[in-house]
Amino acid sequence: MVTCWHKPGRRWPARPGIPQARPATALWPVGDRTATRIAADVYTYLTDSGEKPSATARTAVALHHATRRVRRRRLGEPTLWAAHIHVGV
């Protein structure tokens, strides 16, 4: 589900119970701190804070919320939040 959020060619580790069918990725390298924050926010949204199984059908919405959260904090640094995309339906 979540790939390449650290450096090109380096894949984000799969989490147990979360299928990799709905990929999210970054168009260019971003910092590890931002990548980790976005990935954590995506997983939190998909699992309702760890309370439910992952709802991967909501990956695009989860990524949207995660990137908006970073954007609110770092509006003047679009290279940190604009890189992230969801691929698929």
C-alpha positions in Angstrom: 0.0 0.0 0.0 2.7 2.5 0.9 5.9 2.6 -1.1 8.9 4.7 -1.8 8.3 7.3 0.9 11.9 7.5 2.0 14.3 7.3 -0.9 13.9 6.2 -4.5 14.0 2.4 -4.7 13.6 1.9 -0.9 10.2 0.5 -0.2 8.2 1.2 2.9 7.9 -2.0 5.0 4.6 -3.9 4.8 2.5 -4.0 7.9 1.0 -7.3 9.0 -2.6 -7.6 7.9 -2.5 -4.7 5.5 -2.6 -5.8 1.8 -0.4 -4.0 -0.7 -3.1 -3.6 -3.3 -3.6 0.2 -3.2 -0.3 1.9 -3.6 0.6 5.3 -2.4 4.0 6.7 -3.3 6.1 9.9 -3.6 7.0 11.5 -6.9 10.4 12.7 -5.5 12.4 12.0 -2.3 11.1 13.6 0.9 12.7 13.7 4.3 12.4 10.6 6.6 10.6 12.6 9.3 7.8 13.8 6.9 7.6 10.3 5.2 7.2 8.6 8.6 4.6 11.1 9.8 2.5 10.7 6.6 2.8 6.9 6.7 1.8 6.8 10.3 -1.2 9.0 9.7 -2.3 6.9 6.7 -2.2 3.7 8.8 -3.9 5.4 11.7 -6.8 6.5 9.4 -7.0 3.1 7.7 -7.3 1.2 11.0 -9.3 3.7 13.0 -6.3 4.2 15.3 -5.5 0.5 15.4 -9.0 -0.5 16.6 -10.2 -2.1 13.3 -8.7 -4.1 10.4 -7.3 -2.0 7.7 -9.8 -0.5 5.3 -7.5 -0.3 2.2 -10.4 1.0 0.1 -9.9 4.3 1.9 -6.2 4.6 1.0 -6.7 7.7 -1.2 -8.8 9.4 1.4 -6.3 8.5 4.1 -3.4 9.9 2.1 -5.4 13.1 1.4 -5.9 13.7 5.1 -2.3 12.9 5.9 -0.9 15.2 3.3 -3.3 18.0 4.3 -2.1 17.7 7.9 1.5 18.2 6.8 0.5 21.0 4.5 -1.2 22.9 7.3 2.0 22.8 9.3 4.5 23.3 6.4 2.5 25.3 3.9 5.6 27.2 2.7 7.4 23.9 1.9 5.4 22.1 -0.8 8.2 19.8 -1.6 7.4 18.0 1.6 3.7 17.4 1.0 3.0 17.8 -2.7 5.1 14.7 -3.6 2.6 12.1 -2.3 0.1 10.4 -4.6 -2.2 7.5 -4.6 -2.2 5.2 -7.6 -5.3 3.3 -8.5 -9.0 3.5 -7.5 
